[in-house]
Amino acid sequence: MNPENYLFLSALLFTVGACGVLLRRNAIVLFMCIELMLNASNLALVTFSRMHGNLDGQIMAFFVMVVAAAEVVVGLAIIIMVFRSRHSASVDDASLMKL
């Protein structure tokens, strides 16, 4: 396959994730769409890394995966706390927790 095909797939996945972030209100779906966008950027980083023949993009993709794993842990903990107090995982309900 050509690198252009991988970049097109990466752009398509990033677009789907961005549309999901902008259109959905459920916090779990929101985090899944953010993960989809991060995976799309990882695909682009690895593709450019392979095109240029070095490992810099693959190392950056590894660090993006580490940050994404930490984001999932913190995000799910926040979602669980909001769900326990409001009995809903809606992003709109989370704004009601302000003082």
C-alpha positions as CSV (number, residue, x, y, z in Angstrom):
1,M,0.0,0.0,0.0
2,N,1.1,3.6,-0.6
3,P,1.7,5.9,2.3
4,E,-1.0,8.1,0.9
5,N,-3.6,5.4,1.6
6,Y,-2.5,5.4,5.3
7,L,-2.6,9.2,5.5
8,F,-6.1,9.2,3.9
9,L,-7.3,6.6,6.5
10,S,-5.7,8.6,9.3
11,A,-7.5,11.8,8.1
12,L,-10.8,9.9,7.8
13,L,-10.4,8.5,11.4
14,F,-9.5,11.9,12.7
15,T,-12.5,13.5,11.1
16,V,-14.9,10.8,12.5
17,G,-13.4,11.4,15.9
18,A,-13.7,15.2,15.7
19,C,-17.3,15.0,14.5
20,G,-18.0,12.7,17.4
21,V,-16.5,15.1,19.9
22,L,-18.5,18.0,18.5
23,L,-21.8,16.2,18.1
24,R,-22.2,13.8,21.0
25,R,-23.1,14.6,24.6
26,N,-22.3,11.3,26.4
27,A,-19.0,11.5,28.2
28,I,-17.9,7.9,27.5
29,V,-18.5,8.4,23.7
30,L,-16.6,11.6,24.0
31,F,-13.6,9.9,25.4
32,M,-13.8,7.1,22.8
33,C,-13.8,9.8,20.0
34,I,-10.8,11.5,21.6
35,E,-9.0,8.1,21.6
36,L,-9.9,7.6,17.9
37,M,-8.4,11.0,17.1
38,L,-5.2,10.1,19.0
39,N,-5.0,6.7,17.2
40,A,-5.4,8.6,13.9
41,S,-2.5,10.9,14.8
42,N,-0.4,7.8,15.7
43,L,-1.1,6.3,12.3
44,A,0.0,9.5,10.6
45,L,3.2,9.7,12.8
46,V,4.1,6.1,12.0
47,T,3.4,6.6,8.3
48,F,5.7,9.7,8.1
49,S,8.3,7.8,10.1
50,R,8.3,5.0,7.6
51,M,8.4,7.4,4.7
52,H,11.5,9.2,6.1
53,G,13.2,6.0,7.3
54,N,13.7,6.9,10.9
55,L,12.1,6.0,14.2
56,D,11.2,9.4,15.5
57,G,7.5,9.2,14.6
58,Q,7.2,5.7,16.1
59,I,8.8,7.0,19.4
60,M,6.4,9.9,19.4
61,A,3.5,7.5,18.8
62,F,4.6,5.5,21.8
63,F,4.5,8.6,24.0
64,V,1.1,9.5,22.7
65,M,-0.2,6.1,23.6
66,V,1.3,6.5,27.2
67,V,-0.4,9.9,27.6
68,A,-3.7,8.4,26.1
69,A,-3.6,5.6,28.7
70,A,-3.2,8.1,31.5
71,E,-6.0,10.2,30.1
72,V,-8.3,7.2,30.0
73,V,-7.6,6.4,33.7
74,V,-8.2,10.0,34.9
75,G,-11.2,10.5,32.5
76,L,-13.0,7.3,33.6
77,A,-12.4,8.2,37.2
78,I,-14.1,11.5,36.7
79,I,-16.9,10.0,34.7
80,I,-17.6,7.4,37.5
81,M,-17.7,10.2,40.1
82,V,-20.1,12.2,38.0
83,F,-22.2,9.2,37.4
84,R,-22.4,8.3,41.1
85,S,-23.6,11.8,42.0
86,R,-25.9,12.6,39.0
87,H,-26.8,9.1,37.8
88,S,-26.0,10.2,34.2
89,A,-22.9,10.3,32.0
90,S,-24.0,13.3,30.1
91,V,-21.6,16.2,29.6
92,D,-24.4,18.7,30.2
93,D,-25.0,17.3,33.7
94,A,-21.3,17.6,34.6
95,S,-21.6,21.4,34.2
96,L,-24.1,21.4,37.1
97,M,-21.4,20.4,39.6
98,K,-19.9,23.9,39.6
99,L,-20.1,25.8,42.9
